[in-house]
Amino acid sequence: MIEFLTALLETPVLWFLLGAIVLPFIPAGTGRGLLTLVVPIISAWVIWTAPQGLGGAASLAGLDLTLMRVDKLSIVFGLIFSLAAFLAAIYAWHLRDTVQQVATLLYAGTAIGAVFAGDLLTLFIYWEGTALASVFLIWARGTEGAFHTGMRYLIIQIGSGVILIAGVALHYTQTGSIEFTSFTGEGPHSWGVGTWLILLAFGIKCAFPLLHNWLQDSYPAATVTGTVVLSAFTTKMAVYCLARGFAGTEFLIYVGAIMTLFPIFLAEIENDLRRVLSYSLNNQLGFMVVGVGVGTELALNGTAAHAFCHILYKSLLFMSVGAVLHRTGTSKASELGGLYRTMPLTMVFCIIGAASISAFPLFSGFVSKSLILSATADNQYPIVWAALVFASAGVLSHSGIKIPYFTFFAHDSGKRPAEAPTHMLIAMGLTAFACVFIGVFPQTLYALLPYSVDYVPYTWAHVLEQMQLLVFALLAFALLMKYGFFPEEKRGINLDTDWSYRKMLPAIVGFSCQVIGAVWSELMRGSHAAKNAILDLLSGYYGPQGRAAQVQSTGLMVLWLAILLGTALVLNLVILPS
């Protein structure tokens, strides 16, 4: 363990751990805020200056660990995680909650540690660290609902870690190695159970279809600042792990395509805007998973670039909706509208985030999503490409239009809240600037990607195709609103497949318990009645007043004795050896 702690000195995780230890001893206020800003800056510097290769060697339980594996794939994820932690610290400058501040530092640090893990045991340690740290951002909201949501979140996250360590153990038994490298081998047909379990663990944190409900359940339940932090790390850490371990696994292409499509309808009918953003987060993860499945250099560059841009514009959207929630006390579309009058800057930043996620030219989403779409088309997946194009139109509808429209325009809610606090505006402004800067100067991002990039996003064909798609989606939204076909925003909670374990399963268990209880009760009643009948019968014959107690004639008794002796003789003759 001492060797493990010594190896931490070479990693950026050390600074987050030190920050989390020191922070409670600093008086709440400016000092703590500065600490939460300085730690991500130091982390980014350590990552930027770290030599490429393996470092942070340690030994634990007889296994060789590598705490610092530095290459271009880990660098790009490490840098965006550090930037996300920095921006979140500015956004949360007003916080005086020690638990949230410590949890944020530990959460960001363990996520960065997972990105640089060179072995599966180190990955597991950080994997569980992210689960334990992040749940406090949900519980910090202090409501009974947040407590139960946090428990569900923790069970699923810890469960993914249990599956991961089981897969690691089986993989080690089969191969004798815990190195975190590609598991694809000769394809899925050659995988052992351990490899499938590792993929399942990654899939849970990446919110694969039917494994995704924890995301929409937990993120909207967190605090205003906690949701911003949650949106940045867990799922993108899983994307990184997929890119590291399962690049080129073809069936992931189709998994990703499904991920881009199924949240669209659910996001359209959802009233809670933070849940809408959670569904669109699921949608955007699908693009990244498609890139991992295609597995070419262009596709993996697209996955890394889209993860980088997604963290920025998704954080910006959560920041803007969070600022509205902070000022009005609600994020329900049915209770908002008309806020552009008093929150104009928040509105502008929200529109920039919406334009970025919708992949408008000159915004970050355009230059990253184009890489994945081009890679998909180049590798002859026309149906998947068409699904991604359709999903892009859906993103514009439920995030690019719905979020800013129902928050700041639509009907007038009558609310006149003050503009967001200055520190929130600064955080949103910096994030919005990054979204526009990357969109205008994409080569700045491309230079960080794992492979050399010979790609020009701003061609007439790319721009024209995207603008046609966006204009069509805008026109469709306008017509749906005009003729009343767009889903009305209604108060309520929409359940998707989590209905199976939040409603159906409890109902089945309750009904089954009632049936089993009724059957058991009847069986016990019947057995009790049968027992009494048998006892009555025996008592009637052998009891004090029974027939067996009556005086019998001597001749009858001799007859019974003869019968019993005869039976004994016959049995003895039968069993005598021949």
Secondary structure as GFF3:
##gff-version 3
##sequence-region A 1 578
A	DSSP	alpha_helix	2	7	.	.	.	ID=ss1
A	DSSP	three_ten_helix	8	10	.	.	.	ID=ss2
A	DSSP	alpha_helix	13	22	.	.	.	ID=ss3
A	DSSP	three_ten_helix	23	25	.	.	.	ID=ss4
A	DSSP	alpha_helix	30	49	.	.	.	ID=ss5
A	DSSP	beta_strand	53	60	.	.	.	ID=ss6
A	DSSP	beta_strand	63	70	.	.	.	ID=ss7
A	DSSP	alpha_helix	72	91	.	.	.	ID=ss8
A	DSSP	alpha_helix	98	116	.	.	.	ID=ss9
A	DSSP	alpha_helix	120	139	.	.	.	ID=ss10
A	DSSP	alpha_helix	144	175	.	.	.	ID=ss11
A	DSSP	three_ten_helix	188	190	.	.	.	ID=ss12
A	DSSP	alpha_helix	193	205	.	.	.	ID=ss13
A	DSSP	alpha_helix	213	218	.	.	.	ID=ss14
A	DSSP	three_ten_helix	219	221	.	.	.	ID=ss15
A	DSSP	alpha_helix	224	245	.	.	.	ID=ss16
A	DSSP	alpha_helix	251	261	.	.	.	ID=ss17
A	DSSP	alpha_helix	263	269	.	.	.	ID=ss18
A	DSSP	alpha_helix	273	294	.	.	.	ID=ss19
A	DSSP	alpha_helix	297	328	.	.	.	ID=ss20
A	DSSP	three_ten_helix	333	335	.	.	.	ID=ss21
A	DSSP	three_ten_helix	339	341	.	.	.	ID=ss22
A	DSSP	alpha_helix	344	357	.	.	.	ID=ss23
A	DSSP	alpha_helix	364	378	.	.	.	ID=ss24
A	DSSP	alpha_helix	382	395	.	.	.	ID=ss25
A	DSSP	pi_helix	396	401	.	.	.	ID=ss26
A	DSSP	alpha_helix	402	408	.	.	.	ID=ss27
A	DSSP	alpha_helix	422	440	.	.	.	ID=ss28
A	DSSP	alpha_helix	442	446	.	.	.	ID=ss29
A	DSSP	alpha_helix	460	482	.	.	.	ID=ss30
A	DSSP	alpha_helix	499	499	.	.	.	ID=ss31
A	DSSP	pi_helix	500	504	.	.	.	ID=ss32
A	DSSP	alpha_helix	505	542	.	.	.	ID=ss33
A	DSSP	three_ten_helix	547	549	.	.	.	ID=ss34
A	DSSP	alpha_helix	554	575	.	.	.	ID=ss35
###
